[in-house]
Amino acid sequence: MKALKASAVGLVLASLIGCTWLMDSALKSSETLELQASRTSLGVGESARISVRKKKSWFRTAELSNPQKTIYSTTSESMLMVEPDGTATCVGTHGKSSESAWILATNGNDHGHIAFDLQPFGPGPALEIVTEAARQNQPSQLCCGVPLVVLREGEQLKYKVIRHAAPHEDLTLSSTYTLFFGSGLPNDAQPSVVSGGPDYVSSRNVRLDREHGTITAPSSIGRLNRGTIIVFVRQGDLVGWKEISITHVEGSREQHLQFHPNGH
């Protein structure tokens, strides 16, 4: 828990002052994990696998005794996503010519980070999450013209994962999925640890069923104006993503506030 809190502090600091070289170097000097990647400059749609070692001294590192306990997070899930195995992928730069973001890792009480330079040029998404939702023509914060899908509380969305290139096969069942809920941690069951507020939208109450090709929104998002989910999908080296916005059924927010004025 101590390392998780340190990771959360790193997320906040990075978002407030930016991932400058000075901040990057200052934090690394106090960290107990060393993170490395085959490349730290990524274009949209490009990925890099991160390796983590325990710092023993200034110049020595060692293998982790329990590498399976490593938890990864990102300072910007709308630009740089990270999967549970430590694979980072650039998904955008917010329309800028270049950007930067960090991947953080914790293992027990140890923590560390690695900075990535992000570029708008790259292969882009090679997989498309095709949905049957009628409300999907709004602009998304993500890049590459991927439209935002809007779901109401309790609503179910039918989807397919299709490869952009020929033969455009359906890869829904064989793909792997990672969900983000605003905290930067993949598949987070308690995003409030980082983002604050109630956990109305989390891996506990958003259901993705790849066998039937459905995503089901939470039955309620309480007093929130809206909830946001980013779905990231992978098939080997091919990746894709989709942003989903969860909105209220008409009148549900007012009813919730009437019976739960403190937002619980």
Buried (B, 14 or more C-beta within 10 A) or exposed (E): EEBBEBBBBBBEBBBEEEBEEEBBEEBBEEBBBBBBBEEBBBBBBBBBEBBBBBBEEEEEBEEBEEEEEBBBBBBBBBBBBBBEEBBBBBBBBEEEEEBBBBBBBBBBEBBBBBBBBBBBEBEBBBBBBBBEBEBBEEEBBBBBEBBBBBBBBBBBBEBBBBBEEEEEEEBBEEBEBBBBBBBBBBBBEBBBBBBEEBBBBBBEBBEBEBEEBBBBBBEBBBBBEEBBBBBBBBBEEBBBBBBBBBBBBEEBBEEBEEEEEEEE
